[in-house]
Amino acid sequence: MAETDRFGNLIGTRRIGLITYGKTQDQTKALIGDAAVSLAAQAQTAGKPIVLEALNFQKKKAELETTHPKQARMISSFACNKVVSSIKAAAFPCWR
C-alpha cells in the first residue's frame, strides 16, 4: 500500500505480506480480513480515502506457467477478489 499527499506525491509505502499458499480457505479469509482491517484503520487515522487498482494477472500467469511454474502458482493462489471485497467491507462497514 502507498500513501500520497493531496497532490499525489508519494509519502510512504507499506507492504502487508499475505502468504495464502497452503492455507485453508478459513485461514486465508482470516489473513485477508486482518490485513484489510489494518489498511482501513491506517486510512482512517490518516484521514485519507482508499483507492483500489484493478489488476489483471491472466496474461502474466500464462507467461509464467511455462517458465516459472512456482511463480504462476503463487499468482493463482493470490485471492485478488477476496482482498478487494474484504477491503471494501472493512472500509465501509455500513455496506455489509
C-alpha positions in Angstrom: 0.0 0.0 0.0 1.2 3.5 -0.7 0.3 6.8 0.9 0.3 10.0 -1.1 -0.2 13.7 -0.2 -3.1 15.7 -1.7 -1.0 16.3 -4.8 -0.4 12.6 -5.5 3.2 12.7 -4.3 4.4 9.6 -2.5 4.7 9.9 1.2 5.5 6.3 2.1 4.8 2.7 1.4 4.0 -0.3 3.5 3.9 -4.0 2.5 1.4 -6.3 4.0 2.6 -9.8 3.4 -0.2 -12.3 2.6 1.1 -15.8 2.2 -2.1 -17.8 1.3 -0.4 -20.7 -0.5 -1.0 -23.9 1.5 -3.6 -22.3 3.8 -7.2 -23.4 4.2 -10.0 -21.2 3.0 -10.7 -20.1 6.5 -7.1 -19.3 7.3 -6.9 -17.3 4.0 -10.1 -15.4 4.8 -8.8 -14.6 8.3 -5.4 -13.3 7.0 -7.0 -11.2 4.3 -9.6 -9.8 6.8 -6.9 -8.8 9.3 -4.9 -7.1 6.5 -8.0 -5.3 5.3 -8.8 -4.0 8.8 -5.3 -2.8 9.2 -5.4 -1.0 5.9 -8.8 0.6 6.7 -7.6 1.7 10.2 -4.5 3.3 8.8 -6.5 5.2 6.1 -9.0 6.4 8.8 -6.2 7.5 11.1 -4.6 9.5 8.2 -8.0 10.8 7.1 -7.4 9.6 3.6 -9.5 7.6 1.1 -8.6 4.1 -0.1 -8.1 3.7 -3.8 -8.0 0.2 -5.3 -6.2 -0.6 -8.5 -7.9 -3.0 -10.9 -5.4 -5.7 -11.6 -5.5 -8.5 -14.2 -3.0 -11.3 -13.8 -4.2 -13.6 -16.6 -1.5 -12.7 -19.2 1.3 -12.7 -16.6 0.1 -16.1 -15.3 0.0 -17.6 -18.7 3.6 -16.4 -19.4 4.9 -17.8 -16.1 3.3 -21.2 -16.4 5.8 -22.3 -19.0 8.9 -20.7 -17.5 8.3 -20.4 -13.7 5.5 -22.7 -12.6 6.1 -21.8 -8.9 5.5 -18.1 -9.5 2.4 -18.9 -11.6 1.1 -21.0 -8.7 1.7 -18.0 -6.4 -0.3 -15.7 -8.7 -3.1 -18.4 -8.9 -3.3 -18.6 -5.1 -3.5 -14.8 -4.7 -7.1 -14.2 -3.9 -7.5 -10.8 -5.5 -11.3 -10.7 -5.4 -11.3 -11.7 -1.7 -8.8 -8.9 -1.0 -10.9 -6.3 -2.7 -14.2 -7.4 -1.1 -12.5 -7.5 2.4 -11.1 -4.0 2.0 -14.4 -2.7 0.9 -16.1 -4.4 3.9 -13.5 -3.1 6.3 -13.6 0.5 4.9 -17.3 0.7 4.5 -18.8 -1.3 7.4 -22.3 0.1 6.9 -22.4 -1.5 3.4 -22.1 -5.1 4.7 
